[in-house]
Amino acid sequence: MCIPDKNIYKPYLATIENIIDETPDVRTFRLVFQDEAVRDSFSFRSGQFAEYSAFGYGESTFCIASSPTRKGYIECCFRSVGRVTEALRRLEIGDTLGVRGPYGNSFPIEALYGRNLVFVAGGIALPPLRTLIWNCLDQRDKFGEITIVYGARTEDDLVYKHELKEWQERSDVNLVKTVDPGGNSDTWDGRVGFVPTILEEAAPKSDNCVALVCGPPIMIKFTLPVLEKLGFSDENIITTLENRMKCGLGKCGRCNVGNVYVCKDGPVFTAKQVKEMPQEF
Amino acid sequence: MPKTITNQNLQLLIDTLLQAGTRVVGPKRADTMVLYAPLTTGEELDLTELPRRSAKETFFPLCEEILSYEKKDGKTCVTDVDLGKLPETVLIGARPCDSAAPGILDAVFSWDYNDEFYLERRKKTVIVGLACTRGDDACFCTAVGYAPDTKQGSDLFLTPVEGGGFVAEAVTDKGTTLLAKHAGLFQDQAAVSPLPLAQPQLATLDLARIKEWLDHNFESDFWKEIAVRCVGCGACAFICPACHCFDINDEGTEGKGCRRKHWDACGFAKFTNHASGHNPRDVQPQRYRNRIMHKFKYYDDKFGKTLCTGCGRCIRACPVGIDIAAIIEEIGKK
């Protein structure tokens, strides 16, 4: 039994059930909790994150990238760029890692019922939205039109390639995929251009619509004015902030933006909330 | 009638506690400086100067194990630290600027989720505070709402008196119990004259006004002016009774080891550095701004308390002479 009772820093143990290489350096793990009681009781909402540990190396923070509608497992998606993520990458199917969470707030999915949704993501920032995309698609009749604008530097850098294909083939999803100029091969069947530009061209209607945006700071910076131009109010633009975290519990003191603690008050914020924060992210 | 205790009996109290298996932490001379450390005899107690480091280690060690892990026959097992084994502790001779700190830190370690590592130590510790009669130029406890005779946080409070010895006042039930248990070491004495208290040079500050300026001046050239010489050594945070930021890291191999929680500091360049290389606090003035903001605004916003007891240690320790008291005094005049 490894259920944390008193020790809030103690992770659950999980087995890697499947590994998918999304890009040359981005990998998805499908994880199953080893303890049956945890497997049954672990619940989370789209938008929440967890601390994943490679024993001997430490912990790293990623969102829970799978949808809570898919029971029995969770997925995370990470790029190997540091000590912990390199160690995670060396793990194989059947190996054990630690998971603490879920932490943070979540997307207000109930408030999105009946609305049209535009998902805008760049690069490795699709996973935080992908949990919500599947959450919505798994209860498709509760939502209006669903548009997904997703881009990466190159075709290789697109994550969830198999799911992009699935979304492309669905008639109830409008997928607009793009790569930065120069990032496409001769067989590329998507658009070419930066995400904000392609979003402007796709011009989703802002009526009864909520935009959910996740991407590198530079993409966010250029995407918000486009959404504004398309008529989206700051309350109807929802994004996530990603800051370095350690505890995930509002104690270790590093993820704050002004007096807002991303691990507790976030990671999901409206553009209105983000604009009210000190510009320190 | 006030209770008093002689210097000799205070040492005897420590010896008695030690014999009973209690851990006693108090100011102790180590080479050239006095530090709070576990005492092995009452004689080691040295109340002549303010310990160089704060007493926060008693509750929040510099580095502590939070779990261990082992991989055996392909199966990983995680084991908790047995907090039940933490010793009953008496922190003796804590200056008011140190005894007041746990009262501030309790908020962050117990809101929303309880950090049992901190809270168990708190529960198992009796704080015997000491009125401060030896301040220096860097002290400013009165300016942040405390005083050389603040009993806040102490369970039992000692006030030095003329001719040696102390008046002993129980402040909490824990203090009353300690006093009652060792009643034979205390005397009833009507006429005592306490030694004059330390008098901080910076006596008062308008903390509300300082916070108001901070509320509106996240962007200000002031931060560059004050922090341009900060070298990011982190000494101010490590030596501070109220700084509590920490990191979590593993020590050991993939097969066997432990996970540790240890002090960190917002002055360090990598404190907020993202894996991508992006750093929200990219330059030192942004980091120093966070230090001031956290102490005098953010913590107040969240918990209604200032994250500073005015001990002045960061002023004494700073290698480049950054003076937090002067900085907030200047902010108060803006």
Contacts between the chains, C-beta under 8 A, distances in Angstrom:
chain1	res1	chain2	res2	distance
A	2	B	77	7.8
A	2	B	78	5.5
A	6	B	80	7.5
A	6	B	83	7.3
A	6	B	114	7.8
A	6	B	116	4.7
A	7	B	66	6.7
A	7	B	67	6.5
A	7	B	80	5.2
A	7	B	81	7.4
A	7	B	116	6.5
A	8	B	113	4.8
A	8	B	114	7.0
A	8	B	115	6.4
A	8	B	116	7.3
A	9	B	66	4.7
A	9	B	67	6.8
A	9	B	248	6.7
A	9	B	259	7.1
A	9	B	261	6.9
A	10	B	66	7.6
A	10	B	67	5.4
A	10	B	78	6.2
A	10	B	80	6.4
A	11	B	78	6.8
A	13	B	76	6.0
A	13	B	78	6.6
A	53	B	250	7.5
A	53	B	259	7.7
A	54	B	254	7.7
A	55	B	69	4.7
A	55	B	71	7.3
A	55	B	76	6.4
A	55	B	250	6.5
A	55	B	254	6.1
A	55	B	257	7.0
A	56	B	69	8.0
A	56	B	250	5.3
A	56	B	252	5.7
A	56	B	253	5.3
A	56	B	254	4.1
A	56	B	255	7.5
A	56	B	257	5.6
A	57	B	250	5.6
A	57	B	254	7.8
A	58	B	248	6.8
A	58	B	249	5.0
A	58	B	250	4.7
A	58	B	259	7.6
A	59	B	248	6.0
A	60	B	275	7.7
A	79	B	275	7.5
A	81	B	275	4.6
A	81	B	276	7.0
A	82	B	275	5.0
A	85	B	275	6.9
A	87	B	254	7.7
A	96	B	71	7.6
A	96	B	75	7.6
A	96	B	76	4.2
A	98	B	69	8.0
A	98	B	78	7.0
A	216	B	276	7.5
A	217	B	278	6.7
A	242	B	274	7.3
A	243	B	272	6.9
A	243	B	274	7.5
A	243	B	280	6.6
A	244	B	271	7.7
A	244	B	272	5.3
A	244	B	273	6.4
A	244	B	274	5.6
A	244	B	275	7.9
A	246	B	246	7.2
A	246	B	247	5.7
A	246	B	248	5.0
A	246	B	264	7.9
A	247	B	246	7.5
A	247	B	248	6.7
A	249	B	112	6.9
A	249	B	113	4.9
A	249	B	115	8.0
A	250	B	108	7.6
A	250	B	111	6.8
A	250	B	112	6.0
A	250	B	113	7.7
A	251	B	108	5.7
A	251	B	109	6.5
A	251	B	113	7.7
A	251	B	115	6.2
A	251	B	244	7.6
A	251	B	246	7.6
A	252	B	245	6.0
A	252	B	246	5.1
A	252	B	247	7.0
A	252	B	248	7.3
A	252	B	264	7.3
A	253	B	244	6.8
A	253	B	245	3.5
A	253	B	246	7.4
A	253	B	264	7.7
A	253	B	266	6.8
A	253	B	294	7.2
A	254	B	245	6.5
A	254	B	264	7.3
A	254	B	266	7.2
A	254	B	271	5.5
A	254	B	272	5.5
A	255	B	272	7.9
A	256	B	290	7.7
A	256	B	294	7.7
A	256	B	298	6.6
A	257	B	280	7.2
A	258	B	218	6.6
A	258	B	293	7.5
A	258	B	298	7.2
A	259	B	293	7.8
A	259	B	297	6.7
A	259	B	298	4.2
A	259	B	301	4.4
A	259	B	302	6.5
A	264	B	112	7.0
A	278	B	218	4.1
A	278	B	219	7.6
A	279	B	219	7.9
A	280	B	218	7.5
A	280	B	280	5.3
A	280	B	281	6.8
A	280	B	286	6.9
A	281	B	280	4.9
